[in-house]
Amino acid sequence: MACRQLDAVTHPDESVAREVHEVAVPVKVNVMEDRELCKKMQAVWTPIFAFLDGEGAEHHRFIGFLPPNEFSAQVRLARAKEA
């Protein structure tokens, strides 16, 4: 349900898309098809958003549906943590 909400509400929002693409390379993974990656990322709940640096180290993560303004706030927090 949360994944569908994100696809319908948050991801189409132009300001969210702009912010995400300024700081990250978004990758969408099907947890049913790529179990190994999900295990490596310790993705127990979905949807999960993990922000990694160039070396693959995670510096921020959040889980679940967020409306556009809250999602953008998490993206800004991820950017601040990496700086």
Contact map, one row per residue, 1 for C-alpha under 8 A:
11111000000000000000000000000000000000000000000000000000000000000000000000000000000
11111100000000000000000000000000000000000000011000000000000000011000000000000000000
11111110000000000000000000000000000000000000011000000000000000011000000000000000000
11111111000000000000000000000000000000000000000000000000000000000000000000000000000
11111111110000000000000000000000000000000000000000000000000000001000000000000000000
01111111111000000000000000000000000000000000000000000000000000001110000000000000000
00111111111100000000000000000000000000000000000000000000000000000000000000000000000
00011111111100000000000000000000000000000000000000000000000000000000000000000000000
00001111111110000000000000000000000000000000000000000000000000000011000000000000000
00001111111110010000000000000000000000000000000000000000000000000111001000000000000
00000111111111011000000000000000000000000000000000000000000000000001000000000000000
00000011111111011000000000000000000000000000000000000000000000000000000000000000000
00000000111111111000000000000000000000000000000000000000000000000001000000000000000
00000000001111111100000000000000000000000000000000000000000000000000000000000000000
00000000000011111110000000000000000000000000000000000000000000000000000100000000000
00000000011111111111000000000000000000000000000000000000000000000001101100000000000
00000000001111111111100000000000000000000000000000000000000000000000000000000000000
00000000000001111111110000000000000000000000000000000000000000000000000000000000000
00000000000000111111111000000000000000000000000000000000000000000000000100110000000
00000000000000011111111111000000000000000000000000000000000000000000000100100000000
00000000000000001111111111000000000000000000000000000000000000000000000000000000000
00000000000000000111111100000000000000000000000000000000000000000000000000000000000
00000000000000000011111110000000000000000000000000000000000000000000000000100010000
00000000000000000001111111000000000000000000000000100000000000000000000000000000000
00000000000000000001101111100000000000000000000000000000000000000000000000000000000
00000000000000000001100111110000000000000000000000000000000000000000000000000000000
00000000000000000000000011111000000000000000000000000000000000000000000000000000000
00000000000000000000000001111100000000000000000000000000000000000000000000000000000
00000000000000000000000000111110110000000000000000000000000000000000000000000000000
00000000000000000000000000011111110000000000000000000000000000000000000000000000000
00000000000000000000000000001111111001000000000000000000000000000000000000000000000
00000000000000000000000000000111111000000000000000000000000000000000000000000000000
00000000000000000000000000001111111000000000000000000000000000000000000000000000000
00000000000000000000000000001111111111000000000000000000000000000000000000000000000
00000000000000000000000000000011111111100000000000000000000000000000000000000000000
00000000000000000000000000000000011111110000000000000000000000000000000000000000000
00000000000000000000000000000000011111111000000000000000000000000000000000000000000
00000000000000000000000000000010011111111111000000000000000000000000000000000000000
00000000000000000000000000000000001111111110000000000000000000000000000000000000000
00000000000000000000000000000000000111111110000000000000000000000000000000000000000
00000000000000000000000000000000000011111110000000000000000000000000000000000000000
00000000000000000000000000000000000001111111000000000000000000000000000000000000000
00000000000000000000000000000000000001111111110100000000000000000000000000000000000
00000000000000000000000000000000000001000111110000000000000000000000000000000000000
00000000000000000000000000000000000000000011111100000000000000110000000000000000000
01100000000000000000000000000000000000000011111100000000000000110000000000000000000
01100000000000000000000000000000000000000000111110000000000000111000000000000000000
00000000000000000000000000000000000000000010111111000000000011110000000000000000000
00000000000000000000000000000000000000000000001111100000000011100000000000000000000
00000000000000000000000000000000000000000000000111110000011111000000000000000000000
00000000000000000000000100000000000000000000000011111000011110000000000000000100000
00000000000000000000000000000000000000000000000001111111111100000000000000000000000
00000000000000000000000000000000000000000000000000111111111000000000000000000000010
00000000000000000000000000000000000000000000000000011111100000000000000000000000000
00000000000000000000000000000000000000000000000000011111100000000000000000000000000
00000000000000000000000000000000000000000000000000011111110000000000000000000000000
00000000000000000000000000000000000000000000000000011111111000000000000000000000000
00000000000000000000000000000000000000000000000001111001111110000000000000000000000
00000000000000000000000000000000000000000000000001111000111110000000000000000100110
00000000000000000000000000000000000000000000000001110000011111000000000000001100100
00000000000000000000000000000000000000000000000111100000011111100000000000000100000
00000000000000000000000000000000000000000000000111000000000111110000000001000000000
00000000000000000000000000000000000000000000111110000000000011111000000000000000000
01100000000000000000000000000000000000000000111100000000000001111100000000000000000
01101100000000000000000000000000000000000000001000000000000000111110000000000000000
00000100010000000000000000000000000000000000000000000000000000011111111000000000000
00000100110000000000000000000000000000000000000000000000000000001111111000000000000
00000000111010010000000000000000000000000000000000000000000000000111111100000000000
00000000000000010000000000000000000000000000000000000000000000000111111110000000000
00000000000000000000000000000000000000000000000000000000000000000111111111000000000
00000000010000010000000000000000000000000000000000000000000000000111111111100000000
00000000000000110011000000000000000000000000000000000000000000000001111111110000000
00000000000000000000000000000000000000000000000000000000000000000000111111111000000
00000000000000000000000000000000000000000000000000000000000001000000011111111100000
00000000000000000011001000000000000000000000000000000000000000000000001111111110000
00000000000000000010000000000000000000000000000000000000000000000000000111111111000
00000000000000000000000000000000000000000000000000000000000100000000000011111111100
00000000000000000000000000000000000000000000000000100000001110000000000001111111110
00000000000000000000001000000000000000000000000000000000000000000000000000111111111
00000000000000000000000000000000000000000000000000000000000000000000000000011111111
00000000000000000000000000000000000000000000000000000000001100000000000000001111111
00000000000000000000000000000000000000000000000000001000001000000000000000000111111
00000000000000000000000000000000000000000000000000000000000000000000000000000011111
